[in-house]
Amino acid sequence: MEKTGSSELSAGMIGEDGTIIEPECTSACQPLLLTEYAKDDWADLICDEPLPEDDTLRPPNSCILLCDNHLKMSIDCVLTGEGEREWQKGDGTPIEEDEDVKC
């Protein structure tokens, strides 16, 4: 059978007592400025934690956008298949800028 992976990295994941050490995930979503939605009076952004005064969404916070009291999208920091984290809508569409979050 062909060898895959790295023996050195695998050995580093085993503690002195033989238990598995959880690797740290160094990937994180970049802060996302959210101001575009606020231009519409009927838009409401509801987040797990209120956005700070600079209107920047940072992990681990996540939000939903309501447009005229209808769910428009959810916004979450997710892990992609490539091992990177990015902001995405609930349907898996990446959110790259403020313009992507509006009614």
N, C-alpha and C positions, 0 to 999 in steps of 0.2 A: 504494500500500500504506500502511495506517495505521501511524504510528510508535508504537512501544511502548518502555517503559523510559525511562531518563534518559541523555541524551548526556553530561552532566556526570559521572555515576557511572561510565559506561563509559570515559570518557577517563581517569578516576582509576585504572583497572585496567590501564593500559598504561604500562610503565616508560619511562624516557628512552631506553633502547636498543631500544625497540619490543617487548620481551618482555611477556608477560602476568604481572601481579602477582596472586598468589593472595589473594583477600579473606579477612580474618579473620572467623571465626565467633565472635560475642560471646555466643551462647546457651550455657548450661551447665546441667546437672542440678543441682538443689538437693541439699545433703547429706541423706541419708536414714538416720534412726536405726533400727537393726535389733536389737530385743531380744525381740520376741514369739516368734519361732521357738525361742528358747532355753528356753522353758517346757516343751518336750517333750523328754524324754531321747533319743528316737529321731531327733531332727532334727539335721542337720549342714549348716552353711552353709560352703561352700568357695568362696573368692574367689581371684582372680588374685594379689592382694596381701592379706596378713592385715589384718583390720579393726583400726583403732587401739583403744586402751583405752576410748574413748568409744562403741564399737560403731556408728560412723557410716560409711556407705558414701558415698564421694566419687568423682567421675570422676577418672581414666579406669578405675577399678576396676570389675569386674563379678563376679558370683557365680552359683553354682547352689545350690539347696536340695534336699537329699536327705532323704526321710522314710522311715525304716526301710530305708535303702539303695536307695530307688527315687527316680528323678528326679522331683521335684515341679514345679520351675520353674527357669528361668534369669532373671537380673536384669541388665539392661544399660541404659546411658544411650544413647538413640537419638534421632535427628533426626526430628521429625514432618513431615507434609506441609505444615504451616503455618510451618516453619522454626524451631520451638522444640525444645528438648531436654527429654526427660522419661524417668524410669525406667519401663521396661516389662518385663513377663514375655515369655518367648520367643514366646508366641502373639499379642503385640501389645497385651495388656491393660495399661493404665496402672497403675502402682503409686503410690498417693498417700500412703499412711501405713504405719506399722509393722504394723498389723493385716493388711495385704494380703500379708505374707510370713510364712506359718506353715503347718504341716502340717495 
